[in-house]
Amino acid sequence: MTEKEKMQKQMLYDANYDRELIRERAAAKELCYDFNSLRPSDEEGQRRIMRELLGRTGGAFTIVAPFWCDYGYNIEIGENFFANHNTVILDGGKVIFGDNVFIAPNCGFYTAGHPTDAERRNAGLEYAYPITVGDNVWIGAGVQVMSGVKIGSNVVIGGGSVVVKDIPDNCVAVGNPCRVVRAITDEDRKRCWDRN
């Protein structure tokens, strides 16, 4: 079994010395570099590179530079996807975003993890567990989503949160570790956000 096959099967694998994975990460980094080097007004060029890099895209999406990922082909984004500056996705495992997902600046999604014992960690072994984000999700600034997490639909993750466990549908969650603080209800539709 190849190291890539082990990665895809959520087994421990060697990402540091395997030539195939090194080559694939280098190709993704080149595309990220090209994307990040484009003028902000070159929206067509940005979308072209992202469609080449990512495993699946919706028809309408915006990703604001800089953006970095490991492989790209493990990332799937739905319709009306928005990711602000400094989004980082370590996609050894699948990272799947539903429709109408909004990601604030400086957020990270990390499928990669390492053994807690020093011997295997020092040998360069790691694992990659998938991350799934449902529909109609807003992820606040500076949120970090860890390996193996599922975030439901109609969810708000408060800024600065570290998401280490699954988050159910229809709620606001915040903190380190991130936890549900309340349900999203019809009262939220009535709230006026004007400061006057």
N, C-alpha and C positions, 0 to 999 in steps of 0.2 A: 504494500500500500504506500502511495506517495505521501509526502508531507502535506500537500494540498488536499488530498483525499481525507487525511486525518483531520485537518482543519475543518473541512466541510462536515465531517461526522461528529464534531464537537469532542474530539479526542485531544490529548496532549500531542503537540507537534513542534517541530523545529523550524521556526520562522527566521532565525538569524543566519543559518548557513545553507539553507536549501536554495539552489540556484534558480529554480522555477519561481518560487515565491519572491525572491530578491528581484528577479527580472520584472515580474508583474508589478511589484511595488514601485520600482523605478519608472516604469511606463506610466503608472498613475500619477506619480509625482511630477513627471514631465508635463502631463496634461494639466495638472493643478497649476504648475508654474505658468504655462501658457495662458490659462484662464485668468490667473491673478495679475498677469502683465498687460492684459487688454485695457484699453481706455474704457471708463465707465459708460460712455455713450455707445459702445459697440455691443449692444444687446443681442444682435443676431449672432455675432461671433461667440459670445458667452454661452448662448443656448446650444450652439453647434458643438462646442467642446463638452458641455455637460451631457448632451445626448450621446456623445462618443464615450465619455467616461463612465456614466452611471448605468446600472443594469436595466432600469426602467424609469421613464419620466412621463408625467402627464403632459397634456398639451400646453397648459399655462403654468409657469413656475418662474420664480426669481431666486437666484442665489447671489448674494453680494460678496464680492472679494474682500479679503482673502478667504479662501476655502481650501481645506486640506483633507485628504483621505488616504487610506492605505492601498486599496485595490480598485474601488469604484464600482466594479461589476456586482458587488454584493449589496449595493444601495438601490432601493426602489422608492420613488416619490410619487404621490398621487397628484390629483388636480389641485390647482390653486395653492401650491406649496411656496412658502417664503422662508428663506434662511438669511439672517443678517450677518454682518461682518464677523469674521473669526470663528466660523463653524468648523469644528474638527470631528471627523467620523473615522474611527478605527474599525474598519469593516472586514475583519477576518471572518466574522459571522455575518449573516444577513442583517441588514438594518432596513426595516420597512416602515414607511410613513404613509398614512392614509390621506384622504382629501382634506383640504382646508387646514393644513398644519402651518402654524406661524412660529418661527424660532427667532428669539431675540439675539443680540450680539453675545459673543464669547461663550457659546455653548459647546459641549462636547458629548459625543456618543461613543462609548468604548466597549466593543464586544470582546476585546482582548483582555486576558487576565493571566496571572502567573501563579504557579504553585506556591504555597506558603513555606514549604521546606526549601532551605537554601540550596541543597544539592541539585535538585531538579531545576530550580530557577536559574542557578548559575550555569547550568548546562544549556541554557537558552530555550528551554521548553516553555510553551504557553498554551492556552486554550482560547477558544472563541465561541461565546454563546450569543444567540441572536437577540436583537432588540426590536420590539414592535411598538409603534405609536399609532393609535386609532385615528378616527376622523374628528375634525373640529377641535383641535388641540392647540393651545397657546402655551409655549414654553418660554418663561421669563429669562431675563438676562443672567448670564453666568451659571446656568443650570448644567449639571454634570449627570449624565445618565450612564449607569454602569451595566456591565455584562449580564445578559439574561433577563433584563427587565421588560415587562409589558405594561404600557400605558394605555388605558382605555380610551373611549371616545367621549367627546364633550367634557374635556378636562382642562384645567388651568394649573400649571406648575409654577409656583411662585419663584421669583428671582433668587438666585444664590442657592437653590436647593441641590442636594445630592441624592439622586434617586437610586436606591439600592434594592428596592422591593417593588413588586407589581402595584400599580395604582388602578383602582376600578373606574368604571364609567361615571360620568355626571358628578364630578367633584372638583373642589379646589384642594390642592395639596402643596405643602411647603415645608422647608426645614432640612436639617442635616442630622439624622437621616430624614428624608422626605416622608411626610405622613399626611393623611387626609385630615383637613381641618373643618370642612363643611361640604354639604351637598350644594350643587347648583340647582336653583329653583326658579319658579316663575317670577319671584320677587326680583331676581337679577335683571330681568327684562324691563322692569319698571324703574330701575335706578337711573337717575339723571347724572351724567358725568360732567356737566357744566359746573364751573367753579363759582359762577355768579349766583 
